[in-house]
């Protein structure tokens, strides 16, 4: 139970530093399995099924807000006895990571946005989310399951990552329709956090993929320019799922950043 919500989390690994991995939209803690296992050789690694995803509840809320998700993550850190962590958020998980850093700054010593953004939804993005809501409410969730998972990968990686795409497809089908709608509403309603991110007094890292179908290179470059305090790394052969598409390079980038966090926290 975290912040009044039953949630599932995993706690493994070893080391003096703790990393919290937050998954994206229509994912679960399983999406991090291989990456967390490798990272856990040197760090304590926590993962959470965010409300409405995996095996976590959401209290039948009409809207699963980003701040509410962040509050549940903060509560998990309390339950796990973690005072501070570096929070790594993938896509939607990045929205939650930013909210955690802004609303619970005492718990965050490093922030990583992994294929994510501090921006609010554009009108076009909000319209796309509404179309997904309409599909789900019309009983056509399988259309999301067919389209969304593969779009997260660079075209060149589709065959090699076929098993991961199949797992993500199953995850979409397992997610309750009402939860999907509530999450989409929460993402659409989130506010811009660019100014808050610039004011955070912790090391920050933004990781982008050169072949990301959700965050084009020009949009990523604009985000990076708006956040000059953040370190920026590019995965040259990845789409929106770099920790699956280029796990070794992603791990190297994250470990280098964690070493920097450790130095700055002394």
Steps between C-alpha positions, in 0.01 A plus 500: 500500500646839394320833541180304559542299180598130477804494272751239390869580516827313467809564711826327408869554440773630720704812551498826691302686231136435422339530158123516449391387153159628385340341196300668227138498384350150469815340639581338835805417710571205269609734222813570710580135584826456309617859552426489874684170535813647341475824698443308823854364496621838625190683628187443702220509243132565570220471246132584541186409308358851475129532592276346235783291357616145562374376836455841665160643582384854429195529724262517201594862447353671195838668450833345598701818541876522466538657845295216650732248337801687640347496848471121483866475395600721795301272729673190358837661575384550859383140529831378358696718742667702223589856592632611160517354153578578140168473321497379139175551313423350161251699291194544728726390786705811430196716569467320832871534574480877447198523729684298765802730478285814515256391772730276708844654442642353819472153344681571171875539452502449124246518217502314168242558227526198270316576174284746690417869521431782747252651253124494536302337221471695179147529359594234245625262771191559712283423197691175444437400861129576458493275194648222712236562766230479234640168372512346846153621592374353172638159601787512252799472733653237273569778248731662756659163570576451131631852433669645807769247605669475160498876455728526801791336317723616217405327177843335480444338841150359447609148409768477770261631766198294392472321837500829690232637268287192560538542878392865477203404284385254766544770765262732312236228487543424871451864604143580600312724259394741774860535617624578149242776464584642843875500424448670164295771670772546761773538240292748301436713807859520622662842505822624345795442735782669309548778754481259792756273337745787448472587870562149632828492686600148400699349211280438199530282191285482187537198270356509148486260207591612150215292356229577754153505342356684799771762561651610166859622501399865452265484799767332714756762404257777595444335838872474557551867418227594748678302774867610482568365851421144390750265341376358168585164347390351168442136414586491132322172415190523722142608480296558816620188686873553528553286809364207296642597160848600622525361853880500531535862385207605719658331799833669437337842473298450818796367701713797396223732618460314828873542565452874451207500741712322759781755464264794535325355804821475702 
